[in-house]
Amino acid sequence: MRFAVTATICMLCFCCFAQAEQLAFTCKTPIAAKSAQELLIAAQRRYSQVSTLEAQFAQDSFMAALEVSERSKGTVWFKRPGMMKWSYSSPEPQVFLIRDQTMWFYQEREKQVLIDNFKDVMMSDLPVAFLMGIGNLDKSFQVESACSTSQGDLLTLTPRTGIENGNLQQLQLLLDKEHRPSGAKIRDIGGNTTSILFAEVKFDNSLEESNFAVNFPKGVDLSDRRLEKAPRNQG
């Protein structure tokens, strides 16, 4: 009985998130091209004034090749410049930590930490760079379209020609009434998508740098993939 109740609650949560996501990224009223460009600039200007961000998040990832979706949730922290931490609570505990251009990926179940250059493991570092306070939307993206949704203004952006973008095809950025990010949807050239919605967002909160400390449980297996890529000495 307990399992059945838990499963029902989880199903309701997932359905609520799916509905919220659909509403967040569904256009109601189009925004004119000139106003859309102004909105993009306003978003960059407003976010550049934010020193920290802390929020609960819900994430939906779709892998096109396998036709598989996964929903997850947790807490995220950003601190300018260049520090970011995603702590997942479900479907299983894991942590992504990025600072000093390095990424640590901790998987509690496997008791291991993978270490890599974050640019080598991200779909594209353009959205990440913006969120970490080291990127510029207007320089990296052009506006494809914009509209109002039930949960804010939605900018649909594509990478500018000549900008290194990895496999990124499109970024949809959801903005609150103050032009601050409240969600995003990323699509790559393979059709894979990742949607994220923020809740209980706290801007400019007091976040100590210790929140981003590289501190994992003792006894975990460390695997530094940067060493595998480093050129070997000849002779």
N, C-alpha and C positions, 0 to 999 in steps of 0.2 A: 504493500500500500504506500509506504514512504517513497519507494522508487517511482511509483506511478504519479504521485503528487509532484515530486521533484521534476520528473520528465514533463509533466503538464505545465509547470511554472516556466521551465526553460523554453518550451515551445511557445508560450505566450510572449515571453521576452523577445524571442527571435522574431515572432510575427510583428510585435510592436516596433522593433528596430527596422524591419523590412518596410513597414508602412511609413515610418518616419523618414527613412532614406528616400523612398519614392517621392514623398512630398517635398523633401528638401531639394531634390535635383529635378523636379518637374516644374517647368516654366508656367507662370500664370499670365504675366504681362511682359511683353518685350521692352527692352530699353534701347533707345536710339544709339547709333554708332558713336556719335560725339559724346553723349553722356556716358556710354560704356567706357570710352577711353579715359574720361575724367574720373570714373569710378575706379579704374585700375590704378591711376596715379594716386588717388585718395587712399586706396588700400595700402599702397606701398608707403606713403607718407605716414599714415596712421600707425601701421605696424612698426615702422622704424622708430617710433617713440616708445614702444613697449619694451621694457627691460626683461621681464619674465612672464611666463605663462604656465599655469597649472590647470589641468582639467581631467575629468573622466572622459573616456572615449569608447565608442562602439565602432567596430571595424567589420566590413564585409569584403572578403576577397574572393574573386572568381578566376579560376584557372581554365582558360578557354580550351586548351588541348585535352584536358581531362574532363571538362564539363563538370567541375566540382566547385562548390562554394563552401567557404568556411567563415563562421561568424565568431568574433572574439571581442573581448573588452578588457579594460584596465585603466591605468592612470598614466598621464604623460606630463613631462616637465620640460620647459625650454628656458635657457638663460643666455642672454646675449653677452658676448658673442660666441657662437660655435659650440654650445653644450646642449645636449638633448638626451632624454631618457624615456623609454617606453617600457612600462612594467605591466605585463599581461597577467591577468588573474584567471582567465579562461580562454579557450578550452583547457589550457594547461599553463602553469606558471613558467614564465620566461621573461628575460629582460634584454632590451636593446639599449646600449649605452654608446653615445657618440661624443667624443671630445678630442681636441688636438688632432683632427683629421683621422682618428682611429675609431673603429667600431668593435665593441665587445658584445657577443651574443651568448647569453647564459641560458642553458636549458636545464631546468631543475631535474626533470625525469631522467635525462641522460647523464646528469652530473658532469657536465662539460661546459667549457667556455671557448668559443671560437673567436679569434682575433683577426682582424683584417683592416685594410684601408677602406674607409666607408664609401669612397667613390667606386671601388671595385665591386661592391655588393648591392648598390642601390639601382633600381630601375633607371633612374636619372637623379642626379643630385640637384637639379634645378628647384623642384618644390622643397626639398629638404634644406637647401641653402637659404631659401626665403624664410622658412620657419625658424631657422637657426640665426637669422639676423645677419647673414653674410651674403645674401643675394639681392637682386633687384628685378622685380616683376616686369617693369616697363622695358628694361634692356634685354631681358631674356625671352619675353613672350609678346605675341601680338594677340589682340582681341578678335576672336572669331564671332562671338555673339555675347549678349548679356540679357538678363531678364530678372523679374522679381518672382520669387516663389513664396510659399506659405511660411517659410522660415528665414527669409532674408533675400539679399540680392545674390545672383549667381553669375559669375564670370566664366565663360568658356574660352580657354586660352590654348594657343598652339606655340611651340618653340619657334623663335625667329630663325630664319635661314642663316646658316653659318655658326649657329650656337651649338656647342657640343651638348647633345641631349640624350645620349645612350639610346634606349629603345622607347623613350617617351613619345607618345603621339598626341596626347591631349591632357590638359589639366583643367578641371572645373573647381573653382574656388568659391565657397559659400561665405558671405560676409554678413555680419550682424549690422544693427542700425548705426553703429559707430565705425563701420568699415573695417572691423577687425575680423580675422578668420574664425569661423565657427564650424567649418567642415571642408572637406576636399574629396574629389574623385579623380583618380589617376588612371589613364588607359595607355597601354603600350601597343606597339605595332603588331603584337601577336594576339591582340584582343583581350588580354588579361586586364582586369580592373580591380582597383582597391578603393573602397569608399570609407570615409571616416567622418563621424559626427562627434563634435565636442559637447559636453554638458558640464554644468557647475564650473564654468570657466572663471579663473581668477587671474587677472592681469596685474603686473607690477607688484606681485606679492613678495614677501621677504624669503627668497630662496638662497640658502647658503651654498657655496661651491661644494661643500661636503656631500650634498645630495647627489652629486655627479662623480663621487669618488669611485675608483676602480676597486671595489671591495666585494669579493664573492666568497662563498663558504669554503672552508679548508677541505682539502681532499678532492676538489674537482679536477677534472682532466683539462689541461690547457693546450689548445691547438692553435699555434700562430701561423696562419696561412701566408703571412708576409714573408716568412723565412723560405717557404717553398718557391716563392716568386723571385727571390733575390738571386742575382747572377752569381754563379759559383766561380771561385778562383781557378784559373787554369794553370796547370803545371805543378 
